[in-house]
């Protein structure tokens, strides 16, 4: 009895000090040992559930195959070479990389795994890490809320192995990356609220802020917005509605904790966040997604939750939670209503299911008053489910904990084990069924089981282009026209060998080639305009593809397009592309033909004349085709003085060195001229002439240009974003501060005993 009293006293003392360890050292003695054993069980179960992913072929889906693996692979390659990955020359004729919201820059798991490991191993490590992080974070959080050992294990199992996290860890990393950090973010918030002393509180602000920073780095759009709403609402629940004290004191507590966590989160994410804000201003998505077809303020009387919730939550799929878990969660407000967090997470679950509905409700209208919510949420409201699975996990843990019978440890262990087995088997069976369906190309997200090295291995056509790139600088694009017009749906047919042979879907990031096309929700806006002029029409904001109407455009020459890849044999759902007859076949295999464009301009060329047009009118001039861009630069500002040479054939532009963030040119001009480069203009580019800074113009609506006097000169373009070094300084300072605070808090805690 005395030992038991001392254990309880030690537990309370540790809690008062703020605590450390997997559950914040919330207890000592036997309970702490049980937690250690539970964590070991969780790790073993995680390894068992991911066994096939670890030792079998990799599972990939559309977004991981066409976007995340190419992006993360390029990120790791640049970091291994000791370079900051600021510019990506392999997509969209050149585009920002560190500033890309989903590139993986400043997302620490991706940076570490894909820098240290080969692509195949890095992908497996990335998936397993997030499953483990989600489970361990949820276990620690629910134990802190008072869940039993089995309750914590149940919550971890539901959260880490729901169809949502299992499925999106294969198809779409951004979703699983965000979801995995949410429990740790809430754990940090809860520990900060309970912490005694400013050192402990500020340290746990840092833990919550670190989680938020990783969410911002993984998905700065909808994912981060929903995560911030959860953090703010949970803090409001704990410090205002479930706290004691005067209303003013509660509000001050809420503001102090929220501001501290947001400050840490924004500071730790600054190295990625500031460049992304800079990019957003000149992107095709300034301020958010294109306008949705529905307004959140259209209905003030229509209520309901997401359509087909039974199918989504209770049938195997990418939103599955299952009857056992859902039944336990629904029971929580009845059998465990007084337990901490039950009212909040019950309300959270209902609110998310309402907001995930496509048709607006009064709740949508109310939320629409939040800054930016309508523009972010209205386009794809079902993405709100990313935070839903917190609710069933926490609520089910509360129900199982409430069912404990005092003084009957064996019975409680048997009941806990039985419930855990039933839920685990249900989730595993549902996921196995969904995985089989996806591997058979069924369901919403088809999968492919493959060796990543083999999947991304360069084809014969890619090897041919790589041999040419060893001595020349050029761009290419792949093209296959659908029977209904336009290019093939490349991303939807990402697993088709005939489509991968075209080297589309961002494969240039893996092969080191340079493509004018790509798949990404964010592009430089001027480049989108350029491609729209080239095609004669716009397209979905994710893509910048060449359509049949653009195959004869002279703007392809301006982009340095030397090669075009087309199917060697026209399939039944294709139309043979009507290419320029001057293009000749220079390579062919059983899947693809490579044609050479003899009229492609070099990467940089000289013009001795410029035409000034009104601001915003350059795209229209390009569309009219009235200016020969080989001879004349179209500017939207006053041009520099230019002169015609006596013998233009003696002009020359030589690329001396070429790196993603630095281009050095040697220029010989017979008269004052402008160098025009086919690299895309971006405000972070800086230029020097013979070592002295000079002005960078925007030519032909989207290309950088530099004025040079007659004679021989050295010109250098450097990518020098002010946002990136400023962000790195802020983030580095925040990381050092967080480590110092954590060390100080641990030292203070140990020496206060």
Secondary structure as the mmCIF struct_conf table of DSSP 4:
data_model
#
loop_
_struct_conf.conf_type_id
_struct_conf.id
_struct_conf.beg_label_comp_id
_struct_conf.beg_label_asym_id
_struct_conf.beg_label_seq_id
_struct_conf.end_label_comp_id
_struct_conf.end_label_asym_id
_struct_conf.end_label_seq_id
HELX_RH_AL_P HELX_RH_AL_P1 UNK A 2 UNK A 17
BEND BEND1 UNK A 21 UNK A 21
TURN_TY1_P TURN_TY1_P1 UNK A 22 UNK A 25
TURN_TY1_P TURN_TY1_P2 UNK A 29 UNK A 29
HELX_RH_AL_P HELX_RH_AL_P2 UNK A 30 UNK A 49
TURN_TY1_P TURN_TY1_P3 UNK A 50 UNK A 50
HELX_RH_AL_P HELX_RH_AL_P3 UNK A 51 UNK A 55
BEND BEND2 UNK A 56 UNK A 56
HELX_LH_PP_P HELX_LH_PP_P1 UNK A 57 UNK A 57
STRN STRN1 UNK A 58 UNK A 60
HELX_RH_AL_P HELX_RH_AL_P4 UNK A 62 UNK A 63
HELX_RH_PI_P HELX_RH_PI_P1 UNK A 64 UNK A 68
HELX_RH_AL_P HELX_RH_AL_P5 UNK A 69 UNK A 80
TURN_TY1_P TURN_TY1_P4 UNK A 81 UNK A 82
STRN STRN2 UNK A 87 UNK A 88
TURN_TY1_P TURN_TY1_P5 UNK A 89 UNK A 90
BEND BEND3 UNK A 91 UNK A 91
TURN_TY1_P TURN_TY1_P6 UNK A 92 UNK A 93
BEND BEND4 UNK A 94 UNK A 94
STRN STRN3 UNK A 95 UNK A 96
BEND BEND5 UNK A 97 UNK A 97
TURN_TY1_P TURN_TY1_P7 UNK A 98 UNK A 99
BEND BEND6 UNK A 100 UNK A 100
TURN_TY1_P TURN_TY1_P8 UNK A 101 UNK A 102
BEND BEND7 UNK A 103 UNK A 103
TURN_TY1_P TURN_TY1_P9 UNK A 105 UNK A 106
HELX_RH_AL_P HELX_RH_AL_P6 UNK A 108 UNK A 116
BEND BEND8 UNK A 117 UNK A 117
HELX_RH_AL_P HELX_RH_AL_P7 UNK A 119 UNK A 144
TURN_TY1_P TURN_TY1_P10 UNK A 145 UNK A 146
HELX_RH_AL_P HELX_RH_AL_P8 UNK A 149 UNK A 161
BEND BEND9 UNK A 162 UNK A 162
HELX_RH_AL_P HELX_RH_AL_P9 UNK A 163 UNK A 171
HELX_RH_AL_P HELX_RH_AL_P10 UNK A 173 UNK A 194
BEND BEND10 UNK A 196 UNK A 197
HELX_RH_AL_P HELX_RH_AL_P11 UNK A 198 UNK A 218
TURN_TY1_P TURN_TY1_P11 UNK A 220 UNK A 221
HELX_RH_AL_P HELX_RH_AL_P12 UNK A 222 UNK A 236
HELX_RH_PI_P HELX_RH_PI_P2 UNK A 237 UNK A 241
BEND BEND11 UNK A 242 UNK A 242
BEND BEND12 UNK A 245 UNK A 245
HELX_RH_AL_P HELX_RH_AL_P13 UNK A 247 UNK A 281
TURN_TY1_P TURN_TY1_P12 UNK A 282 UNK A 282
STRN STRN4 UNK A 283 UNK A 283
TURN_TY1_P TURN_TY1_P13 UNK A 284 UNK A 287
BEND BEND13 UNK A 288 UNK A 289
HELX_LH_PP_P HELX_LH_PP_P2 UNK A 290 UNK A 292
BEND BEND14 UNK A 293 UNK A 294
TURN_TY1_P TURN_TY1_P14 UNK A 296 UNK A 297
BEND BEND15 UNK A 298 UNK A 298
BEND BEND16 UNK A 300 UNK A 301
TURN_TY1_P TURN_TY1_P15 UNK A 307 UNK A 308
HELX_RH_AL_P HELX_RH_AL_P14 UNK A 309 UNK A 314
BEND BEND17 UNK A 315 UNK A 317
TURN_TY1_P TURN_TY1_P16 UNK A 318 UNK A 319
HELX_RH_AL_P HELX_RH_AL_P15 UNK A 323 UNK A 335
BEND BEND18 UNK A 336 UNK A 336
TURN_TY1_P TURN_TY1_P17 UNK A 337 UNK A 338
BEND BEND19 UNK A 339 UNK A 339
TURN_TY1_P TURN_TY1_P18 UNK A 340 UNK A 341
HELX_RH_AL_P HELX_RH_AL_P16 UNK A 342 UNK A 355
TURN_TY1_P TURN_TY1_P19 UNK A 356 UNK A 356
BEND BEND20 UNK A 357 UNK A 359
HELX_RH_AL_P HELX_RH_AL_P17 UNK A 362 UNK A 367
TURN_TY1_P TURN_TY1_P20 UNK A 368 UNK A 369
BEND BEND21 UNK A 370 UNK A 370
TURN_TY1_P TURN_TY1_P21 UNK A 371 UNK A 372
HELX_RH_AL_P HELX_RH_AL_P18 UNK A 373 UNK A 377
TURN_TY1_P TURN_TY1_P22 UNK A 378 UNK A 379
HELX_RH_3T_P HELX_RH_3T_P1 UNK A 381 UNK A 387
TURN_TY1_P TURN_TY1_P23 UNK A 388 UNK A 388
HELX_RH_AL_P HELX_RH_AL_P19 UNK A 389 UNK A 402
TURN_TY1_P TURN_TY1_P24 UNK A 403 UNK A 403
HELX_LH_PP_P HELX_LH_PP_P3 UNK A 404 UNK A 405
TURN_TY1_P TURN_TY1_P25 UNK A 406 UNK A 407
HELX_RH_AL_P HELX_RH_AL_P20 UNK A 409 UNK A 439
TURN_TY1_P TURN_TY1_P26 UNK A 440 UNK A 441
BEND BEND22 UNK A 443 UNK A 445
STRN STRN5 UNK A 448 UNK A 450
HELX_RH_AL_P HELX_RH_AL_P21 UNK A 452 UNK A 455
TURN_TY1_P TURN_TY1_P27 UNK A 456 UNK A 456
BEND BEND23 UNK A 457 UNK A 457
HELX_RH_AL_P HELX_RH_AL_P22 UNK A 460 UNK A 469
TURN_TY1_P TURN_TY1_P28 UNK A 470 UNK A 471
STRN STRN6 UNK A 475 UNK A 479
STRN STRN7 UNK A 481 UNK A 482
TURN_TY1_P TURN_TY1_P29 UNK A 483 UNK A 484
BEND BEND24 UNK A 485 UNK A 486
STRN STRN8 UNK A 487 UNK A 487
TURN_TY1_P TURN_TY1_P30 UNK A 490 UNK A 490
HELX_RH_3T_P HELX_RH_3T_P2 UNK A 491 UNK A 493
TURN_TY1_P TURN_TY1_P31 UNK A 494 UNK A 495
HELX_RH_AL_P HELX_RH_AL_P23 UNK A 497 UNK A 500
TURN_TY1_P TURN_TY1_P32 UNK A 501 UNK A 503
TURN_TY1_P TURN_TY1_P33 UNK A 505 UNK A 507
HELX_RH_AL_P HELX_RH_AL_P24 UNK A 508 UNK A 511
STRN STRN9 UNK A 515 UNK A 515
BEND BEND25 UNK A 516 UNK A 516
STRN STRN10 UNK A 519 UNK A 519
BEND BEND26 UNK A 521 UNK A 521
STRN STRN11 UNK A 524 UNK A 524
HELX_RH_AL_P HELX_RH_AL_P25 UNK A 525 UNK A 535
TURN_TY1_P TURN_TY1_P34 UNK A 536 UNK A 536
BEND BEND27 UNK A 537 UNK A 537
TURN_TY1_P TURN_TY1_P35 UNK A 541 UNK A 542
STRN STRN12 UNK A 543 UNK A 543
HELX_RH_3T_P HELX_RH_3T_P3 UNK A 548 UNK A 550
TURN_TY1_P TURN_TY1_P36 UNK A 551 UNK A 552
TURN_TY1_P TURN_TY1_P37 UNK A 554 UNK A 554
HELX_RH_AL_P HELX_RH_AL_P26 UNK A 555 UNK A 558
TURN_TY1_P TURN_TY1_P38 UNK A 559 UNK A 560
STRN STRN13 UNK A 561 UNK A 567
BEND BEND28 UNK A 568 UNK A 569
TURN_TY1_P TURN_TY1_P39 UNK A 572 UNK A 573
STRN STRN14 UNK A 574 UNK A 575
TURN_TY1_P TURN_TY1_P40 UNK A 581 UNK A 582
STRN STRN15 UNK A 584 UNK A 588
BEND BEND29 UNK A 590 UNK A 591
STRN STRN16 UNK A 592 UNK A 596
TURN_TY1_P TURN_TY1_P41 UNK A 598 UNK A 599
BEND BEND30 UNK A 603 UNK A 603
STRN STRN17 UNK A 604 UNK A 607
BEND BEND31 UNK A 608 UNK A 608
STRN STRN18 UNK A 609 UNK A 612
TURN_TY1_P TURN_TY1_P42 UNK A 615 UNK A 616
HELX_RH_AL_P HELX_RH_AL_P27 UNK A 618 UNK A 624
TURN_TY1_P TURN_TY1_P43 UNK A 625 UNK A 625
BEND BEND32 UNK A 627 UNK A 627
TURN_TY1_P TURN_TY1_P44 UNK A 629 UNK A 631
STRN STRN19 UNK A 632 UNK A 635
BEND BEND33 UNK A 636 UNK A 637
HELX_LH_PP_P HELX_LH_PP_P4 UNK A 638 UNK A 641
BEND BEND34 UNK A 646 UNK A 646
HELX_RH_3T_P HELX_RH_3T_P4 UNK A 648 UNK A 650
STRN STRN20 UNK A 652 UNK A 659
TURN_TY1_P TURN_TY1_P45 UNK A 660 UNK A 661
STRN STRN21 UNK A 662 UNK A 669
BEND BEND35 UNK A 670 UNK A 672
STRN STRN22 UNK A 673 UNK A 680
HELX_LH_PP_P HELX_LH_PP_P5 UNK A 681 UNK A 681
TURN_TY1_P TURN_TY1_P46 UNK A 683 UNK A 684
STRN STRN23 UNK A 685 UNK A 689
TURN_TY1_P TURN_TY1_P47 UNK A 690 UNK A 691
STRN STRN24 UNK A 692 UNK A 694
STRN STRN25 UNK A 697 UNK A 699
TURN_TY1_P TURN_TY1_P48 UNK A 700 UNK A 702
STRN STRN26 UNK A 703 UNK A 708
BEND BEND36 UNK A 710 UNK A 710
STRN STRN27 UNK A 711 UNK A 719
HELX_RH_AL_P HELX_RH_AL_P28 UNK A 722 UNK A 751
TURN_TY1_P TURN_TY1_P49 UNK A 752 UNK A 752
#
